[in-house]
């Protein structure tokens, strides 16, 4: 436990706007401290910290000192443009393993730090008030754990995780991101409380999982989830994979992180690439991933699973490309590269992607939107009434130009459409018995 006088300024860089928040609270007579992950990351020399401020000022006082700020919740947090400001507090019973039944505000920074989750998040820097000296406050010896690269719960680990099961996921995420070990007693408590994740809202689980996948080596997080027993509760589909399949997925996940850091959609596709579409869609919906992203991930996984055969013709390559939405083409190439295992497979993938690049450079037609005519041309020029026949004819024309791109001119496609029309006169007249088979 330590509380060190460190001079007037913080022993690490702090955004001027954040220092302005502290200065204003000090000037009006309040104690105020930087706390939490921002202090932790700054002490580690990591950039881009999100700063939190803890103070003895009550929420209504904070709102008065910072006009235009917003009161976030009943736990004493006020948001300003520069930082979140929370009143010192002491927690009470957590009946739902997630949020305290009640909160009592405190005047004491030490009480506030004692309720926090991890020692490395329970370090503060600031002043007790306008006339006090600036100091580091570290009652749980978090700086020692930073030096030893340990994630350790504050106080009794079992109590910390029993209070709030979300802390289990945060501990994993932080340990994985920083490449820290989990202290043994804390690890045992995580194993004992892994089942408590069931108390956490699926949306919060999804948010934490996605943040884990955004780390520099995201496989660390998945391995820790498995080691602590949390994977079986949060992602049973992964937990049940054979070890070799899980290892391939983790290799692809880390490869995606190297190729496209922080790309959530690709990370999800790499990690869950062995799942069938229905299972994958269900899992992502459970994690509260948006529908547009779910559809994109399912499409990427399905396309990346197709194994390239060097005997494919150029038309085969174009057909493969045409099955993937244009906006996912670049993501697909990254995912295929990440999934390639071993030098022989990687070389085959390089050859395939060179062929794809050639087709893209040639602007080869791949989709209905690439055709040199559209349905309105068929209606106006050939007199085809609106209906299924238009789609059937356009589909056949697309097949033709994928096979031979030189056919993709307006005049040529009109002539071919006319011949197809003559071959399928009953379909155009509305005979339901022949509308559905493709025109040949």
Secondary structure as GFF3:
##gff-version 3
##sequence-region A 1 440
A	DSSP	beta_strand	2	5	.	.	.	ID=ss1
A	DSSP	alpha_helix	16	27	.	.	.	ID=ss2
A	DSSP	beta_strand	32	35	.	.	.	ID=ss3
A	DSSP	alpha_helix	37	43	.	.	.	ID=ss4
A	DSSP	beta_strand	52	55	.	.	.	ID=ss5
A	DSSP	alpha_helix	59	65	.	.	.	ID=ss6
A	DSSP	beta_strand	70	71	.	.	.	ID=ss7
A	DSSP	beta_strand	77	79	.	.	.	ID=ss8
A	DSSP	beta_strand	84	87	.	.	.	ID=ss9
A	DSSP	beta_strand	89	91	.	.	.	ID=ss10
A	DSSP	beta_strand	103	105	.	.	.	ID=ss11
A	DSSP	alpha_helix	109	114	.	.	.	ID=ss12
A	DSSP	three_ten_helix	119	121	.	.	.	ID=ss13
A	DSSP	beta_strand	124	127	.	.	.	ID=ss14
A	DSSP	beta_strand	135	138	.	.	.	ID=ss15
A	DSSP	alpha_helix	142	148	.	.	.	ID=ss16
A	DSSP	beta_strand	150	151	.	.	.	ID=ss17
A	DSSP	alpha_helix	157	163	.	.	.	ID=ss18
A	DSSP	alpha_helix	166	178	.	.	.	ID=ss19
A	DSSP	beta_strand	181	182	.	.	.	ID=ss20
A	DSSP	alpha_helix	184	193	.	.	.	ID=ss21
A	DSSP	three_ten_helix	194	199	.	.	.	ID=ss22
A	DSSP	alpha_helix	202	213	.	.	.	ID=ss23
A	DSSP	alpha_helix	219	227	.	.	.	ID=ss24
A	DSSP	alpha_helix	231	234	.	.	.	ID=ss25
A	DSSP	alpha_helix	236	239	.	.	.	ID=ss26
A	DSSP	alpha_helix	243	259	.	.	.	ID=ss27
A	DSSP	alpha_helix	264	271	.	.	.	ID=ss28
A	DSSP	alpha_helix	277	286	.	.	.	ID=ss29
A	DSSP	alpha_helix	291	304	.	.	.	ID=ss30
A	DSSP	alpha_helix	314	322	.	.	.	ID=ss31
A	DSSP	three_ten_helix	326	328	.	.	.	ID=ss32
A	DSSP	alpha_helix	329	339	.	.	.	ID=ss33
A	DSSP	alpha_helix	343	361	.	.	.	ID=ss34
A	DSSP	three_ten_helix	368	370	.	.	.	ID=ss35
A	DSSP	alpha_helix	375	382	.	.	.	ID=ss36
A	DSSP	alpha_helix	388	403	.	.	.	ID=ss37
A	DSSP	three_ten_helix	405	407	.	.	.	ID=ss38
A	DSSP	alpha_helix	410	423	.	.	.	ID=ss39
A	DSSP	alpha_helix	425	428	.	.	.	ID=ss40
A	DSSP	alpha_helix	432	435	.	.	.	ID=ss41
###
